[in-house]
Amino acid sequence: MPQPDFKLDDFLPYKLSIAANAVSKRIARTYAPYKLSPTQWRVMAVLAGGAPMTAGAVADKTGMDKTTVSRAVAKMIDRRLVLRSASQIDGRAAPLSLNTQGKAMFGIIAPKVLAQEEKLKALFSDEQLNIFDVLLDRLKSLP
């Protein structure tokens, strides 16, 4: 059986993973001084969006594993960044929200992260960014 012409460096999923890791590492330097992991930062960013959400809803929104999100949330609760409310309907689905300290930390970190995003965007023209958004949306909608 002939060997497929497989070149890892040309393999799209590999290239996407490497690019995502590079961006994540760069952004992580911004929130690392606040002792947040990438997962904790993502949880914080989602919860900063407003309405309380369950850990499952956060996992769905971020594409992360629910167990990973739950562990991050537990650490954030211990650090008094996140508040877990009792659910009126289902005790397993407790709504989460940032408390005052979590909101304050987000308020400090968010402008710094947005500044990093602007530096990344500066690598591309407006047209390239628009095309990139379309392509990412297409990839996100894969079945």
C-alpha positions in Angstrom: 0.0 0.0 0.0 1.5 3.4 -1.0 2.2 5.9 1.7 0.0 9.0 1.6 1.8 12.2 0.9 1.4 13.6 4.4 3.3 16.6 5.5 2.5 17.7 9.0 3.6 21.3 8.4 1.1 21.6 5.5 -1.8 19.9 7.4 -4.5 22.5 8.0 -5.6 21.2 11.4 -2.0 21.3 12.6 -1.4 24.8 11.3 -4.6 26.1 12.9 -3.6 24.5 16.2 -0.1 26.0 16.1 -1.5 29.4 15.3 -4.1 29.2 18.0 -1.5 28.2 20.5 0.8 31.1 19.5 -2.0 33.6 19.9 -3.1 32.1 23.3 0.4 32.2 24.6 0.8 35.8 23.6 -2.5 36.8 25.2 -1.8 34.7 28.3 1.2 36.9 29.1 -1.3 39.7 29.7 -3.4 37.9 32.4 -0.7 35.6 33.9 0.4 38.3 36.4 -3.2 37.9 37.9 -2.6 34.2 38.4 -5.3 33.2 35.9 -5.0 30.1 33.6 -6.1 30.3 30.0 -9.3 28.4 31.0 -9.9 30.7 34.0 -9.5 33.7 31.7 -12.0 32.3 29.2 -14.5 31.6 32.0 -14.0 35.2 33.3 -14.4 36.7 29.8 -17.7 34.7 29.2 -19.1 35.6 32.6 -18.2 39.2 32.2 -20.7 39.2 29.3 -23.6 39.7 31.6 -26.2 37.2 32.6 -25.3 34.3 34.9 -24.5 31.0 33.2 -24.0 27.4 34.3 -20.6 25.8 33.9 -22.2 23.7 31.1 -23.3 26.8 29.2 -19.8 28.3 29.6 -18.3 25.1 28.2 -20.7 25.2 25.3 -19.9 28.8 24.5 -16.1 28.3 24.7 -15.9 24.9 23.1 -14.1 23.6 26.2 -14.7 20.4 28.1 -17.2 20.8 31.0 -14.9 19.1 33.5 -12.1 21.5 32.6 -14.5 24.5 33.0 -15.8 23.1 36.3 -12.3 22.8 37.7 -11.4 26.3 36.7 -14.7 27.6 38.2 -13.9 25.8 41.5 -10.5 27.6 41.7 -12.1 30.9 40.8 -14.7 30.4 43.6 -11.9 29.6 46.0 -10.2 32.9 44.9 -13.4 34.7 45.4 -13.7 35.8 41.8 -16.9 33.9 40.9 -20.2 33.5 42.7 -22.2 30.2 42.4 -25.9 30.8 43.0 -28.3 28.1 44.0 -30.5 27.0 41.2 -34.3 27.1 41.8 -34.8 24.3 39.3 -31.8 22.0 39.2 -29.2 21.8 42.0 -26.6 20.5 39.5 -27.0 23.5 37.2 -26.0 26.4 39.5 -25.7 29.8 37.7 -22.3 31.4 37.9 -21.4 35.1 37.8 -18.4 37.3 38.5 -18.6 38.8 41.9 -17.3 42.3 42.7 -13.7 41.2 42.9 -14.0 39.2 39.6 -15.5 42.2 37.8 -12.8 44.4 39.1 -10.1 42.1 37.9 -11.8 41.7 34.5 -12.0 45.5 34.3 -8.2 45.7 34.7 -7.3 42.9 32.4 -9.8 43.5 29.5 -8.2 46.7 28.2 -4.8 45.1 28.2 -6.1 42.0 26.3 -7.8 44.3 23.8 -4.6 46.2 23.3 -2.9 42.8 22.5 -5.7 42.1 20.1 -5.1 45.4 18.3 -1.4 44.5 17.9 -2.5 41.2 16.3 -5.0 42.8 14.0 -2.3 45.3 12.9 -0.5 42.4 11.2 -3.4 42.3 8.6 -5.3 44.7 6.4 -9.0 45.3 6.9 -9.8 43.2 3.9 -7.7 40.3 5.3 -9.4 40.6 8.7 -12.8 40.4 7.0 -11.9 37.4 5.0 -10.3 35.8 8.1 -13.6 36.3 10.1 -15.6 34.7 7.3 -13.2 31.7 7.2 -13.2 31.3 11.0 -17.0 31.4 11.0 -17.1 28.7 8.4 -14.7 26.5 10.4 -16.7 27.1 13.6 -19.8 25.8 11.9 -18.4 22.4 11.0 -20.7 19.6 12.0 
